[in-house]
Amino acid sequence: MVNDVHVRKRMASDIGNQSHLALIPVPMTTTPPLPSNACSSPVVHSHSPLHHRAPVSPLSALSTSRQPYSLEDIIERDVAMGIFALFFDYVHPLTPCLHRPTFLLEIETRRDEKDPVFLALVLSVLASAMVQIPKPLLPTINSCPGREMADRCYQASRLVSLNTYDPPTIEMVILRFLDSVYHIVSGRLGAHAASWGEALQLGVSLGIHHEASYAGLDPISAEIRRRMFGLLFTSDKAAACLRDRPIFLPSEDCDTLMPKEVDDEYITRTEYRTFPVYETSTIAGFNIATRIFGIIGETLSLQSTVRRQSPLTPEDILARLRRVEAISEDLAKVVVDIPAALRLTETPAPLQIPTSSQDWGQDIFAQLDLYFAQPESSRSIAKESFLVLKGNIYVTHALARFVLIRCKDEIMAQTSSLRGFTRTATERIVTYSYDTQDRDETVIVDLLKALHSIPIQNAINGPSLVNKVRYVAISLLDALDANNPVSPEGAYLLDFLDILSEIEQVGSAIPWHVGRPLPSLALTQE
């Protein structure tokens, strides 16, 4: 049995060192290096500020004074087009920051040779795509692995975009956001934080969080800005939840409308074309996830208020619990609004959890054994980004439920500071009115179902998914009974760790080691 104290500390540390949506470049005081040959031997200087820190690609240690002026200075255009196709198939559903027809047309017409900002954007798209696309799909480019070419593209993008901040543009917001994705997947956490901060501040300077700033924009420009706001908004809430960071974009300060739920091909510079009523756009899933993260943000704000005002009066306790109930109802409404095409139709209705802690484990395991009798069958899909989008929705939904449970528990714990009849009366009211809400066990079971529905070998945005699952795993560690290693919580934890291992082996994230490897798990990365 894993030493649960050690594991808890290690997992908490991992969450503190990673982020939800991968999100920025290292501020440089000198010209960043751009390799002339992506496969040259590395030259690492011991005085480098990155010495003894996160792993740095050999490419970033090489230098050249040649600045690229075209995509083809870095990578052949035909090869880049193939990677763009993979980007739109696998990454775009979760990170819809580009208008596909316009972007591909501008690549064909060589806008990158005329516009440095667009060249930097193109290179950042390539870099972020190559670290997120499943490794088996990436081609070898100029005899180099795709991940090394990603480093070269990033370095070139950074070099080109050093002096392109004024005036601020949505392209700069997008490319810095994509840089932050590249950094978090590569394990460069400081650079990730810096790039995401740049993207956020540039976006705010453009007013993308205020609906008034969209007046007069053509449909394509408006939709790209709305989507980028959604990406910044959700990643902000994820970092607040998973890394205990402040919320920088509170819902009350933002009034931007949701993006239109239509595919890119139905948006032009002059109009929105009629989208078939029988089809579902991936933007619908993006909007669902954005709404769920908005609820997570509200819950975190309530939790912060409870902590500031502690100890609470009986009236405050009941008022805060009513607020939790209202937020829970809002979350339930979001689930009702999920389009049929984005539902995990193979998932049974939520399981009924017995009130006896001794009975619920056996009952749930019997149902899980039946559900997971052939787990491989749901993971053998060769390519299904839509299914990954579904999984992301349900994992995020489970995260929101856990945050609500934690908030409710903190409020209910406030009754311990009361005395005498007041305490007794308050506890009775709380137990009668609020003890039937969501429970950890129900969320855990539903989350496992969602995870087993995702084609793990094609998992996109691995760090995001991993951190959400870690959040749940830590709660399982808190519930572990050292005297009962075969408890339901322990078995669930093993399943979560197994899934974490699979997801991390798909991508290029830094391996996640938890103490010693468990016998049934491969906790190292190939």
N, C-alpha and C positions, 0 to 999 in steps of 0.2 A: 504493500500500500504506500502511495506517495506520501511523504511528509507534508501534511496539508498546510502547516504554517509556512514552510519554505515555499511551497507552490503558490500560496496566496500572495506572499510578498513579491514573488517573481512575476506573477500575472498582473498584479497591480502596477508593478514597475513597467511592464510592457505596455499596458494601456496608457500610462502616463507618458510613454515615449513614442506613441503612435497616434494616429488621427483617424477620423472617420473618412470622409471623402478625401482622397489624396489631394493635397492642395499646395512653391515659390522660389528664384535663384539666389545664390549667395551674393550679398552685396560685395562688389569687388572694387578695389582701389586701383588696380592695374588692369591692363588689357587681358581678358581671359584667354587661356590657351586654346588654340584651334589646331588639331593635328593635321598634318599633311598626309599621313598614312595611318589609317585606323588600326593597323595590325602591327605597328612598330613596337619594340620592347619598351616597357615603362621606365621612366626616369623619375624616381621619387626623392625629393629633397627633405632631409630631416628637419630643416628649419621651417617647412611649410606650416601654415596655421592649421592645416587639416591633419598634421602628423599625429598619430596615436588617437585619431577620432574615428568617425564612421568610415567604412571602406570607401575608397575613392577609386574610380576606374583608372586604369593605366592611361586612358586617353586624356584625362584631365591633367595629367602630369607632363604632357607634351606641350610644346608651344610652337607657334608660327606667327608671323606678322601678316600673313595673307588673309584679308577679309573676303568672305564670299559675296558675290553679287548676283548669284543665280542658284537655284535649287541644284542644278547640275554640277556646281562646284563642290557639292558634298555627296550627292547620290544621283544615279541615273534616273531620269524622269520616269521611264517605264517601270522601274523597280519601285519608285515612290508611289506611283499610281496603284500598284498592287497592294502596297501597305495601306494606302488610303481606303481601298475597298474593304480590307480587313477591319480598319478603324470603324467604318460606318456599319459593318455587320456586327461587330462585337462590342465596341466601346460607346458608340453614339447613342444607343438606347438608354444608357445610364448617364451619359454626359453629352446631352444634345446641344453643344455649344456652337455648332456650325450649321449653315444652310447648305445641304449637300449639293444641289444642282449648281448653285452659284459658286461654291468653293471649287468644285471640279472644273467648271467652265473657266474660272480664273487661272487654274493651274494650266489648262490647255492653251490659254491665250498668253501665258507667260507673264502674268502680272508680277510675279516674284522678281523679274528682272528690272522692273520699273519702280517698285514700291518696297523699300526696306522693311517697313512694318509688316507687310504681307509676307515677305520672305522669312522674317523671324517667326511669324505665326505658323507658316507651313513647316518650318523646321521643328517648332515645339510640338505641333501635331504629330509629326513623325516620332519624335523622342518619346512622348507620352504613349503613343500607340504601341511602340515596340517593347515597352516594359509592361504593358497590360495584356496584349494579345497572347493567348496561350502559346507557350514556347514551341510546340511542335508545328505550328502554322507559320512561324517566321522563317523566311528564306535566309540563306547565307549570302551576305552581300559583300562583294569584293573579297571573298575568302575570309570574311570576318563574321562572327556571330552577331545576330540582330541586336543583342543588348549592348555590344560595343559600338555598333553604329548609332544606337540611341544616344550614347554619350557624345559622340561626335556631332550629332544633330543639335543636341542641347547646347554644347559649347559654341557652335556657330550661331545659333539663335541668340544667345546671350551677347555675343560680340556685336552682332548686327543691331540689337535693340537697346544698347547702352544709352543712346542719346535720342530716343524716340518717344519720350514721355510727354512732350508738349507739342501740340495740344493733346490732352488725353483722348484716347479713342477706345471703342469697344474691342477692337482687335488687340490692344495692349492688355485689356482686362482678361480676354480669353487666353492669350499666350502666357501670361503670368500664372493664371489658374492652372493651365496645362503643365507649366513648369513645376508647379507645386505637386501635381500628380506624379510627375516624373521623379521628383525628389523623394516623396514619401515611399514610393515603391522601391526606390534604390536605397532606402535607409538613411537618407540625409535629412535628419529631422529639423535641424536649425535652418537649413536652406528651404525646406518645405514651409516652415513658419514664416520666413521672410517673404517668399514668393506669394503665399496666400495673403499676407498682409498687404503686399503691393496690389494684388488683384482687388482686394476689398476696398482699399482707399481710392484706387482709380475708379472703381465702379460707383462708389459713393460720390466722388467728384463729378461724375456724369449724371448723378441723380437717378440711377436705375431703380432705387428703392421707393421713388415717388412716381405715382401715376401721371402727374402733370408733365413730367419730362418726356412723355411719349407722344405728346401732341405734335402733329405734323410729320411724324415719321412714316416712312413707307412700311408696308406689312413685313417685309423680310427684316429690316432693321429693328422694328418693334419686337418681333418674335425672338430674335437673337438676344436682345437686351433682357427681355422677360425671362428667358431660359437661364441666362447668366446670373440674373438676380436669384433665381431659384437655386442654382448650384451654390452660390455664396451663402444664401440663407440656410440651406440644409446642412452644409458643411460647418457653418457656425454653430448650429444646434448640436450637431454630432460631437464637435470638439468640446462643447460645454458639458455634454453628458458623459462622454467617454474619457475626457482628459481633465475634467473639472476646471474648465476655462470660463472666463466671463462671457456673457452673450453680447456680441457687438452689434447685432441687427435684431433688436427686440421687435416683436410683431406690432406693438403699438406705434412704433416709429416708421412702419412700412405700409404703404397702401397700394403697391403694385398689383395689378390683376394677374391671374394665372395665364400662361401661354395658351394659345388656341390649340385644341386637341385635334390637330390635323397633321398629316405627314408633310415633309418639306416640299414634295412635288406639287402640293396644292396651294403653295404660297408663292406669289410673284411680287414684283415691285409695285404693282398697281392694284392687286386684289387678292382676296382669299377665294379660291375656287371651291365649289361644293364638294365636300368630302362624303364618300358613300356611307349611308347610315348603317349598313351591314358590316362595316369594317371598324377596327379599333386601332387608333394610332398609339405608338409607343409613348407619345407625349401624355396620353391619358394616365399611363403608369407613373410617369415622371411627376405629374401633378398630384397623384394620390400620395406618393412618397413625400412630396413637399408639404402637403397638408398634415401628414402624420408628424413630420419634424416640427411643424408649427405647434402641434399639441405637446410634443416633448418640451419645447421651449416654454410654453405656458406652465407646464408642471414644474420645471426647474425654477421658474420665477416664484411660484407658490412655495416651493420647498425653501428657497432662499428667504422668503418673507417669514416663514415659520421659524427658521433658525434665528433670524434677527430679533423676533418678538418673543422668543422663549424667556420665561415660561408663559404659557397661554392660559387665559381664563376659560372657564367652562363654555362661555358663549363663543369665544374665539375658536375653541376646539371644534365645536359643532359647525360653526360657520366655515371653517377651513375644510372640514369633511364634506360639507355640502358642495364646496367648490371642486373637490376631487371627484365627487359624483357627477357634477356637471361636465367636467373635462372628460371623464370616462364615457359619458353619453355622446359627447362630440366625437370621440374616437370610434365609437360604435357606428355613428352615422357615416364616417369615412369608409368603414368596411362595407357598409351597405351600398355605397356609391361605386365600389370597384366594379368595372365592367366585367361581363361574363367571360370575355376572352382573357382577362388577366387574373381570373380566379384559379386557385389550385383545385380544380374540379375533382381530382382523385383523392383529395383530403376529406376524410369523414367529418361529420359534425363534431363540435367540441365535445370532449369526453366529460362525463359526469364524475367528479372526484368524490369518493366516499369521505365522510366527515372524520372517520377514524384514521389516524396517521398510520396505524398498523395495517389497515386493510388497503389503503389506496395504492401502495406500492405493488402488491400482487395483482390487483385488478388492472392497473395501468400496464404493467409488464405483459399481461396476457394479451391486451389489445395491441400493444406495440409489437409484440412478437408476430401477431397476425399481420399487422401493417407492414412490418419490415421483413416479411418472409422472403422477399426477393428484392432487396434494396438495389442490387446492381441494375435491375431492369429500368429503373428511373434515372440511372446515371450513365447510360450507354448512348445517349443522344450525341450524334457527331457534331451538330451545330444547332443551337436553339437559343439565340440571345433573348428572344421573347420570354422563354422560360426562366432565364437568369433574372430578367426584369420582374417576373412574378415572384421569384424567390426573394429578391431584394425587398419587395413590398411587404411580404409576410415576416421577414426577419426584422425589418424596421418596425412593423406593427408590434411584434413581440417585445422589442426594446421599449417602445412607448408604454406597454402594459407593465413591464418591470419597473419603469421609472414611477408610474402611478402607484404601484404597490409600495415602493420604498417611501414615497411621499406620504401615503396614507399611514404607513407604519410609524413614521416619525411623528405625525400628528397624534395618533392614538397613544404613543408613548408619553405624551405630555400629561396624561391623566395621572401619572405616577407622582407628579408634584402637588396634586390636590390632596386635601385632607378631609377626613370624616365623612359626613353624609353627602357633601358636595361631590367627593370622589366617587362614592358608591353610586349615586344617582347618574353622574356623567358616564361612568363605565357601563351602566345598564343601558342607557340610551345609545351609546356608541355601539355596543355589542348587538343590540336589537336592530339598529338601523343600518349599520355599515359593515357588519362582519360577514355578509354574504357576497361581498364584491370579489373581484378577481383574486386568484391565488397563484402562488409561485408554481405549484405543480401543474396547473392547467396550462400556464404559459410555456413551461418547459416542454410539455408533450407537444403542444401545437408548434413550437419552434423546431423541435426535432423533425416533425413531419415536413415542415417547409424546407429545412436543410436537406433532407433526404430526397426532396423533389428536384433539387438543383443539379444540373449536369456539372458536377464538381470539376471535371477535367477541363471544362470551358469557363470556369469561374472568372469573372471580370471584376475589377476593383477589389482585389483580394484583401488589401489592408482594411478597407471599410467593413467587409463582411467579417473578417477575423476579429476585429475589435468589438463588433456587436456581440459575437458569440463569446468572446472573452468576458464581457460584462456579465453574461448569464453564468458562465463557468465560475466566476468569483462568487456569485450568490450560492452556487452549489457547494463550493468549498466551505462557505460559512455554515452550511447546513450539515456538513459531513459529521458523522458520529465515529470517533476514533475506535470505539469499542465494537462497531458493527461495520466492517469493511465491505460487506456485501449488501449495503443499504441501497434503496432505489436511487438516492442522490449520487452515490458513488458510481453506480452503473451509468446513469445519465452523463456524469462527468466524463467517463471514459468515451462515451459516444461523441460528446462535444469535442474532446481532444482528438479523436480519430478524424473528425470532419475538419478541424483546424489544420491538422497535418496534411490532409489531402489538398485543401485549398492552397496552402502555402507552397506545396510542391509543384502546383500548376504554374504559379507565377514566379516572380523574381524577388519576392520579399525576403528580408533577412530572416534566417531560420529562427524558429521560436523554440527554445529549449526550456523545459520545465524540470529542474533537478536532473535526475537520471532518467533516461528513456524508459518508458514503461514497456514491459515485455510484448504487449500486443500492439504497440504503436511505433511508427517510424517517425520520430520527432526531429530528424535531420533532413536537410534538403539535398537533393541530388545536385 
